[in-house]
Amino acid sequence: MQCKEIIQVIEATFLRTAALGFDNVGLLAGPWFEGKMTGCLVDILRGAGQFGDMLILVLSYVAVIVIVQSSRYIKRFYVRRFANNVNRRMKEILYGSLVRKSRASLKEEGEGNVMTKAILDVDDCVEGMRKFTTEIFDTGVALLSGMMIIPAVFVFLGRDGMASGPSLTFISLPKVFQAMGSAGHIVGLAFFLMLGFAALTSCVSVMETLVANCMEVFGKTRKQMCVMVGIYSLITAVLICLGYNVLYFELKLPNGSTGQLLDVMDYISNSFLMPIISFLTSILIGWVVGPKWIVEEVEKNGEHFSRAGMYSFLIRYIVPAVMLVLFLVSTGFINML
């Protein structure tokens, strides 16, 4: 390796390490700022604190967020650049190896097959490196976000506010925003605006499956099914919205909670349908279709499924048992046994 390449590797490693360090330190500082701002807010409500103290904390928190996001950008930039450099270097080595091969050897192996396999193997390897690195840090960010929200809800509402799903989003968090005073209006507006965008993208993803299946079942065009599914979704959304006023009711659910219309739909979807469908799917794949069929599909294009035995064992024995327990616990049926 040349001196220039060594310097580039050291530079990239140093900058990536520094970016990751700022990223992680900034994220760990998030819960600290949340706790400080919560304590300051309580002092202000009691008359023992001043607005200036809260302003300093908020500005410091904003600065930390800017540093964190900048570090994330630097980290992702250098991860991608590192992956591209590895890609280029590996291909150069492979091409150099191919050039030094004899014509007889290349003809025996097949020049086109060798070139195609070399390119695909390198691309798959580099893409796997990039995705693995990105997924690790994105998952960490999601976990730390939960660590920031849960303490704030607990401080203001105690255990009663620690419910999940619609109750947390539309009851507990708005109370937290209200307790934040004027700043809570801005934070709440930003939160629900981003939540709306997240819901919109999720709806597009889910409705795409419905549209595709309905096109196949009913033999209609994509435009027709988009209109029908859109109308159905609109009617359902309006009914759910009316569940907190005109159609308001309280129903005791089997898991011990009391829910309104949205809570009932959430219970049916998340606590009942998702676990039972996962359980039935594991039975279908593990015992009816058989794991061998899945393994053959994975290895159809020549790939090797190195953990086929572990997959077969898990899908036949472990997954059905876990899904059954999850179904009984989430629905509350386990308390009836």
FENVENTA-V748834 format. One line per field, one symbol per residue. ss: DSSP state (~ for helix, > for strand, _ for the rest). burial: b if it has 24 or more other ideal C-beta (glycine too) atoms within 12 Angstrom, else e. Layout:
ss = ???
burial = ???
//
This chain:
ss = __~~~~~~~~~~~~~~~~~~~~~~~~~~~~~~~~~~~~~~~~~~~~____~~~~~~~~~~~~~~~~~~~~~~~~~~~~~~~~~~~~~~~~~~~~~~~~~___~~~~~~~_~~~~~~~~~~~~~~~~~~~~~~~~~~~~~~~~~~~~~~~~~~~~~~~~~~~____~~~~~~~~~~~~~~__~~~~~~~~~~~~~~~~~~~~~~~~~~~~~~~~~~~~~___~~~~~~~~~~~~~~~~~~~~~________>>_____>>_~~~~~~~~~~~~~~~~~~~~~~~~~~~~~_~~~~~~~~_________~~~~~~~~~~~~~~~~~~~~~~~~_~~~~_
burial = eeeeeeeeeeebeeebeebbebbeebbebbbebbebbbebbeebeeeeeeeeebeebbeebeebbebbeebbebbbebbebbbebbbeebeeebeeebeeeeeeeeeeeeeeeeeeebeeebeeebeeebeebeeebeebbeebeeebbbbbbebbbeeebebbbbbbbbbbbbbbbebbeebbeebbeebeeeeeeeeeeeeeeebeebbeeeeeeeeeeeeebeeebeeeeeeeeeebeebeeeeeeeeebbbebebbbbbbbbbbebbbeebbebbeebeebbeeeebeebeeeeeeeeeeeeeeeebbeebbeebbeebeebbeebbeeeeee
//
